[in-house]
């Protein structure tokens, strides 16, 4: 059966091989553990129950999770065992179940989440390169959407992610996310219950993309949309040999981006310190939380 789950529409038979995303028809997980390095309303004080799915339909050259997204490191798990993984994270006190890079598993996750009936919010943590049809399958099953809108122009999107249509796809995807969950809602402790948080990672030498992306966010979603301006860029993967991505983001670049975003009047903005750009915040992908449930 041809796979057309994501905007790549690669047509691969994932029962017999792998798709453009690098994985076949079964769930494949690289790590499942409490994660404390998301936005404060996601991680809280108990941690987010982050499940890192193997493979990726976008596969950016600078991905910090390179061994997972490009090399598809991970272990295959059954649906029953994935639900056990979710239950384990909830039992550890996770504020939510955080599905990291889930786009290429969307129809499967729709079925699984119906069975799981999560007692905590479900977070869909994505590159925003999602098809609207796939997102509609998740309507009512995902509580919090956490998309990272990466580029505005087609040239960097093609160069860094092989997806010249990236922004057009991402814009429609995030519109569907907003339709489903609305603006961010938090509880009395500031923990996210429902809603949309739009992220953007500032890339070295690409501050113009940041300005264009946030201009589009303001125009299409309004200044009351919660946004996160990420400073955590660390050169990784193929980007180590691709100037200007082979260097860290400068303080000046982030300051320019920050001033521009704030000038747009956003009411709820997450910012990061320069200390966030450190490899120590990149998780170890060692099958933690997965190997005991490995099929």
C-alpha positions as CSV (number, residue, x, y, z in Angstrom):
1,X,0.0,0.0,0.0
2,X,1.5,3.4,-1.0
3,X,2.2,5.8,1.8
4,X,0.9,9.3,1.4
5,X,0.7,10.2,5.1
6,X,2.8,13.3,4.9
7,X,3.3,16.1,2.4
8,X,6.2,14.1,0.8
9,X,3.7,11.6,-0.6
10,X,6.6,9.3,-1.4
11,X,4.4,6.4,-2.3
12,X,6.6,3.9,-0.5
13,X,5.2,0.5,0.5
14,X,6.1,0.6,4.2
15,X,5.0,-3.0,4.7
16,X,7.9,-4.1,2.5
17,X,10.5,-1.3,3.1
18,X,10.9,2.2,4.4
19,X,9.5,5.5,3.3
20,X,11.2,8.8,2.7
21,X,10.9,9.1,6.5
22,X,13.3,6.2,7.0
23,X,10.9,3.8,8.8
24,X,8.5,1.0,7.9
25,X,5.0,0.2,9.0
26,X,5.7,-0.4,12.8
27,X,6.3,2.0,15.6
28,X,9.9,2.6,16.2
29,X,11.0,4.5,19.4
30,X,14.4,5.8,20.4
31,X,13.7,7.1,23.9
32,X,10.8,7.5,26.3
33,X,11.6,9.4,29.5
34,X,10.7,12.5,31.5
35,X,12.1,15.5,29.7
36,X,12.7,18.8,31.4
37,X,13.9,21.0,28.6
38,X,10.7,22.0,26.8
39,X,8.8,25.3,27.4
40,X,8.1,25.7,31.2
41,X,4.4,25.2,30.7
42,X,5.1,21.8,29.0
43,X,8.0,20.5,31.3
44,X,6.7,22.0,34.6
45,X,8.5,20.7,37.7
46,X,7.7,17.0,37.0
47,X,8.8,16.7,33.4
48,X,7.1,16.1,30.1
49,X,6.7,12.4,29.1
50,X,8.7,12.6,25.9
51,X,8.5,9.8,23.4
52,X,11.0,10.2,20.6
53,X,9.8,8.5,17.4
54,X,12.5,7.2,15.0
55,X,12.7,8.6,11.5
56,X,11.5,11.9,10.2
57,X,9.7,13.1,7.1
58,X,11.6,16.4,7.0
59,X,15.2,15.4,8.0
60,X,16.8,18.9,8.3
61,X,20.6,19.0,7.8
62,X,21.0,20.6,11.2
63,X,18.9,18.3,13.3
64,X,20.1,17.9,16.9
65,X,18.5,14.5,17.0
66,X,20.4,13.4,13.9
67,X,20.9,9.7,14.8
68,X,17.1,9.4,15.3
69,X,15.9,11.5,12.4
70,X,18.4,10.5,9.7
71,X,19.8,7.2,10.9
72,X,16.4,6.0,12.2
73,X,17.9,4.7,15.4
74,X,15.4,3.0,17.7
75,X,13.6,-0.2,18.6
76,X,10.3,-1.4,17.1
77,X,7.4,-1.7,19.6
78,X,3.9,-3.0,19.2
79,X,0.9,-0.8,19.8
80,X,0.2,-2.5,23.1
81,X,3.8,-1.8,24.3
82,X,3.5,1.8,23.2
83,X,0.5,2.2,25.4
84,X,2.5,0.6,28.2
85,X,5.2,3.2,27.6
86,X,2.6,6.0,27.8
87,X,1.3,4.5,31.0
88,X,4.8,4.2,32.5
89,X,5.4,7.9,31.8
90,X,2.1,8.9,33.4
91,X,2.9,6.8,36.5
92,X,6.2,8.6,36.8
93,X,4.3,11.9,37.2
94,X,4.6,13.3,33.6
95,X,2.6,16.4,33.1
96,X,1.7,15.2,29.6
97,X,2.5,12.6,26.9
98,X,4.8,14.3,24.4
99,X,4.9,12.8,21.0
100,X,8.2,14.0,19.4
101,X,8.5,13.8,15.6
102,X,5.2,11.9,15.1
103,X,4.1,13.1,11.7
104,X,4.9,9.9,9.8
105,X,3.0,7.8,12.3
106,X,-0.2,9.9,12.4
107,X,-2.8,7.4,11.3
108,X,-1.4,4.8,13.6
109,X,-1.3,7.3,16.5
110,X,-4.9,8.2,15.9
111,X,-5.9,4.5,16.4
112,X,-3.6,4.1,19.4
113,X,-4.6,7.3,21.2
114,X,-8.3,6.3,20.9
115,X,-7.4,3.1,22.8
116,X,-5.1,4.9,25.3
117,X,-7.6,7.5,26.4
118,X,-4.9,9.6,28.0
119,X,-5.4,10.9,31.6
120,X,-3.0,13.7,30.9
121,X,-2.7,16.1,27.9
122,X,-1.3,14.7,24.7
123,X,1.4,16.9,23.0
124,X,2.0,16.7,19.3
125,X,5.6,18.0,18.9
126,X,6.2,18.4,15.2
127,X,8.3,20.2,12.5
128,X,4.9,21.5,11.1
129,X,5.5,19.6,7.8
130,X,2.2,17.8,8.3
131,X,-0.7,17.1,6.0
132,X,-4.0,18.6,7.0
133,X,-5.7,15.2,6.3
134,X,-3.4,13.5,8.8
135,X,-4.0,16.2,11.4
136,X,-7.8,15.8,11.0
137,X,-7.4,12.2,12.0
138,X,-6.1,13.5,15.4
139,X,-8.9,15.9,16.0
140,X,-10.1,15.4,19.6
141,X,-7.1,13.2,20.4
142,X,-4.3,15.8,20.7
143,X,-4.6,18.5,23.4
144,X,-1.5,20.6,22.7
145,X,0.1,21.2,19.4
146,X,3.8,22.3,19.5
147,X,4.8,23.0,15.9
148,X,8.2,24.5,14.9
149,X,7.8,26.7,11.9
150,X,11.3,26.7,10.5
151,X,11.4,28.8,7.3
152,X,9.4,31.3,5.3
153,X,11.2,31.3,1.9
154,X,11.5,28.3,-0.3
155,X,15.3,28.6,-0.9
156,X,16.4,27.8,2.7
157,X,13.6,25.3,3.0
158,X,14.9,23.4,0.0
159,X,18.6,23.8,0.9
160,X,18.3,22.7,4.5
161,X,15.2,20.4,4.5
162,X,14.7,19.4,0.8
163,X,11.2,20.9,1.0
164,X,10.7,24.0,-1.1
165,X,6.9,23.9,-0.3
166,X,7.7,23.9,3.4
167,X,6.1,27.2,4.5
168,X,2.9,26.8,2.5
169,X,2.4,23.3,3.9
170,X,3.3,24.4,7.5
171,X,0.9,27.4,7.4
172,X,-2.1,25.3,6.4
173,X,-1.1,22.6,9.0
174,X,-0.8,25.1,11.8
175,X,-4.2,26.6,10.8
176,X,-5.7,23.2,11.3
177,X,-3.9,22.8,14.6
178,X,-5.3,26.1,15.8
179,X,-8.8,25.1,14.6
180,X,-8.7,22.0,16.8
181,X,-7.2,23.3,20.0
182,X,-7.3,27.1,20.0
183,X,-5.0,29.3,22.0
184,X,-2.9,28.1,24.9
185,X,-4.7,27.4,28.1
186,X,-2.9,26.6,31.4
187,X,-4.0,25.4,34.8
188,X,-3.6,27.2,38.1
189,X,0.1,26.1,38.3
190,X,0.9,27.4,34.8
191,X,0.9,23.9,33.2
192,X,-0.5,23.6,29.7
193,X,-3.8,21.9,29.4
194,X,-4.7,22.7,25.8
195,X,-3.8,24.9,22.9
196,X,-1.2,25.9,20.4
197,X,2.4,27.0,21.0
198,X,4.3,28.0,17.8
199,X,8.1,27.5,18.0
200,X,10.8,28.9,15.8
201,X,14.5,28.0,16.0
202,X,16.7,31.0,15.0
203,X,19.4,29.8,12.6
204,X,22.8,31.4,12.2
205,X,22.8,33.7,9.2
206,X,19.1,33.4,8.8
207,X,17.5,36.1,11.0
208,X,15.6,37.3,8.0
209,X,13.7,34.0,8.0
210,X,12.8,34.6,11.7
211,X,11.4,38.0,10.9
212,X,9.4,36.7,8.0
213,X,8.1,33.7,10.0
214,X,6.9,35.8,12.9
215,X,5.4,38.4,10.6
216,X,3.3,35.6,9.1
217,X,2.4,34.2,12.5
218,X,1.2,37.7,13.6
219,X,-0.8,38.1,10.4
220,X,-2.4,34.7,10.3
221,X,-2.8,33.8,14.0
222,X,-2.8,37.0,15.9
223,X,-0.6,38.5,18.7
224,X,-2.5,36.5,21.3
225,X,-0.9,33.3,20.0
226,X,1.7,31.8,22.3
227,X,5.1,31.7,20.6
228,X,8.6,30.4,21.5
229,X,11.7,32.0,20.1
230,X,14.4,29.3,20.5
231,X,18.1,30.1,20.9
232,X,19.3,26.5,21.4
233,X,21.0,26.0,18.0
234,X,24.1,23.8,18.1
235,X,25.8,22.8,14.9
236,X,25.1,19.1,14.3
237,X,24.9,16.6,11.5
238,X,25.6,17.8,7.9
239,X,25.4,21.4,9.1
240,X,28.9,21.1,10.5
241,X,30.1,21.4,6.9
242,X,27.5,24.0,5.7
243,X,28.3,27.7,6.4
244,X,26.7,29.6,8.1
245,X,25.1,26.7,9.9
246,X,28.5,25.4,11.0
247,X,28.8,28.0,13.7
248,X,26.7,28.9,16.8
249,X,24.1,31.6,16.7
250,X,25.5,34.9,17.8
251,X,24.1,37.0,20.7
252,X,23.6,39.9,18.2
253,X,21.5,37.7,15.9
254,X,19.3,36.5,18.7
255,X,18.9,40.1,20.0
256,X,17.8,41.3,16.6
257,X,15.3,38.4,16.4
258,X,14.0,39.1,19.9
259,X,13.5,42.8,19.4
260,X,11.6,42.1,16.1
261,X,9.3,39.5,17.7
262,X,8.5,41.7,20.7
263,X,7.8,44.7,18.3
264,X,5.0,42.7,16.8
265,X,3.1,42.9,20.1
266,X,2.9,39.2,21.0
267,X,1.4,38.8,24.4
268,X,2.9,35.4,25.4
269,X,6.5,34.9,24.3
270,X,9.0,32.3,25.5
271,X,12.6,33.3,25.2
272,X,15.8,31.4,25.8
273,X,19.2,32.2,27.4
274,X,22.4,31.7,25.6
275,X,23.2,28.8,27.9
276,X,20.4,26.8,26.1
277,X,22.8,26.3,23.2
278,X,24.7,23.4,24.7
279,X,24.9,19.8,23.7
280,X,24.2,18.7,27.2
281,X,20.6,19.4,26.6
282,X,20.4,17.0,23.7
283,X,19.0,13.7,25.0
284,X,20.9,10.5,25.0
285,X,19.2,8.1,22.6
286,X,19.9,4.8,24.3
287,X,16.5,3.2,24.3
288,X,15.8,4.5,27.8
289,X,12.2,3.6,28.7
290,X,11.8,1.6,25.5
291,X,14.1,-1.5,25.8
292,X,12.0,-3.1,28.6
293,X,9.0,-3.0,26.2
294,X,10.9,-4.0,23.1
295,X,9.1,-6.6,21.0
